[in-house]
Amino acid sequence: MNQQLENTAIDYLQTLKQLGVQKIEVSAETLQALKARGKNSGSSKLAANGEVPRRAANREVVPPAPQESARPLNLGSAEKVAALEKLAAEINANTGYRAMFKYARQMVFGVGSADAKIMFVGEAPGADEDEQGEPFVGRAGQLLTKMIQAMGLQRGDVYIGNIVKYRPDMPPGSSGNRKPTLEEITISRPYICEQIRIIQPKVLVALGNTAVEGLFKTGSAGITQRRGNWTEFQGVPLMPTYHPAYLLRNPVNSEKRKVWEDLLKVMEKAGLAISDKQRNFFLTK
């Protein structure tokens, strides 16, 4: 293991420890290699008590994100705005976190009302979001906006955010977007949790399987099984549904109706009026 790789591994372990991870599983071969490294080098080694070795000098470590808590803050409108601004500033100042996304142009925090009854959570910014600094502004975002308008709302009435706050890096010269890694999600997750705790919406909508897995730290079931079924996150009712990008790939009324049925449940839970016209969207005539 060269020094650069060792420093990277140490930084990652320190970050996981700061996020509350108490242990990780390693293979017998890896454990043996770590022990051999400790014997043959005067540098860092894995301690028997689980302590992470000290990092090499001049290496940036991702500072700890806010301590995760399910307890709502119960803030007033102005206090929510101030708390969100403070959190955004903290993320911007986290140079270690920023360094994980070296090709990203800017941080994409979130947009909408701090008093929103409904909050949408996606996975990560794409190229369009990275350019504009706002979540869900590309093709999928434009479709999400139409969905929100069909609910009788505007983007400014809800809150929209992603778990990961920077666009995940793509290989140089490649196009498109990629799913965030487990490491990127794990380190980013406390920020969206804090946003939820500040806003305290009446209803959460998780857009796509990655958003659900990121929030609940699980990969046990796909979005097909999860969508349409209420669950709860931080004491807030949460509705998983398909990501708008899925509807772009499958633009048929039967799939649109599934998402719309999920949103009708969201509207009902949030106390919004539902017209007969809205109830009949995408039904076969």
C-alpha positions, -999 to +999 in steps of 0.1 A: +000+000+000+016+033-011+015+064+011-012+082-010-035+052-009-029+047+028-038+084+035-069+081+015-080+050+034-073+066+067-092+097+058-122+076+048-121+056+080-120+089+100-149+102+081-170+071+088-161+073+125-172+110+126-205+099+111-211+074+139-200+042+121-187+019+149-172-009+129-167-022+093-164-057+080-131-067+063-120-100+049-095-122+066-070-115+038-074-078+042-070-080+080-038-101+076-024-075+051-032-047+075-014-065+103+016-072+081+017-036+071+017-026+108+046-049+115+067-038+086+062-001+088+068+026+113+037+044+100+001+038+108-015+005+117-049-008+126-051-008+164-067-037+183-091-013+200-106-001+167-089+033+168-083+048+134-047+058+127-037+094+126-037+108+091-005+121+074+002+158+077-014+182+053-042+158+043-077+172+042-104+152+060-141+158+055-152+176+087-182+160+105-216+169+092-243+179+116-252+153+142-281+133+129-312+138+150-349+130+145-360+156+169-377+186+151-363+220+157-398+237+157-384+269+143-403+300+130-402+310+094-374+334+097-354+310+119-358+283+093-344+305+066-315+315+087-308+278+097-309+267+061-285+296+051-261+286+079-262+249+068-255+259+032-226+280+043-212+251+064-214+228+033-197+254+012-169+257+038-163+220+040-133+218+016-128+181+023-163+173+012-159+196-019-127+178-028-146+145-033-163+161-063-134+176-081-152+182-114-183+197-100-188+234-106-208+243-075-228+231-046-265+224-052-281+229-018-319+230-023-347+253-034-382+262-023-401+273+007-387+269+042-423+264+054-431+238+027-457+212+036-442+188+010-405+181+005-391+162-025-358+143-021-337+131-050-303+115-052-277+139-067-274+168-091-268+162-128-250+183-154-278+208-157-282+212-119-244+215-116-244+244-141-274+263-126-268+255-090-305+244-085-319+209-081-341+193-107-338+218-136-329+194-164-355+173-183-364+153-153-367+185-133-389+200-158-412+170-156-411+173-118-422+209-121-452+198-142-461+172-116-460+198-088-482+221-109-506+193-115-509+191-077-521+227-078-487+240-065-457+259-077-420+250-071-418+278-046-446+262-026-426+230-019-390+222-011-367+202-034-333+188-024-309+160-031-290+137-007-257+144-024-249+181-027-224+180-056-226+163-090-208+130-088-177+130-110-178+113-144-147+100-161-130+128-181-144+131-216-176+112-208-211+126-208-242+120-188-246+115-150-240+086-127-255+072-095-237+084-064-215+059-046-222+045-012-193+066+002-208+098-014-242+090+000-229+081+035-209+113+039-237+135+024-267+120+042-265+141+074-270+173+054-303+162+039-314+149+073-307+184+088-326+201+060-356+179+068-352+186+105-352+224+099-381+225+074-401+198+092-425+192+062-458+174+067-449+149+039-417+137+023-415+123-012-385+102-021-378+102-058-364+069-069-347+040-053-314+057-046-331+084-026-349+058-005-318+037+000-298+068+010-323+080+036-329+046+052-294+031+047-308+000+031-309-017-002-333-045+006-361-037-018-365-020-052-386+011-059-412-011-076-420-028-043-417+004-022-436+029-042-471+037-031-465+025+004-463+049+033-433+048+056-419+073+080-386+092+083-376+113+112-413+112+123-424+125+089-447+105+066-427+095+035-440+083+002-415+066-022-423+070-059-405+067-092-380+093-102-392+116-130-363+102-151-381+069-150-412+084-166-391+100-193-378+065-202-413+050-198-437+077-210-469+056-209-500+065-191-500+034-170-467+044-154-476+080-151-508+070-133-488+050-107-468+081-098-499+102-099-517+079-075-487+083-051-489+121-054-527+120-047-519+102-015-493+129-007-518+157-014-544+140+009-518+136+036-507+172+033-543+184+035-546+197-001-579+198-019-582+173-047-606+179-076-624+152-096-603+163-126-571+156-106-584+122-095-590+112-131-556+122-145-541+094-167-572+071-163-582+051-194-613+067-210 
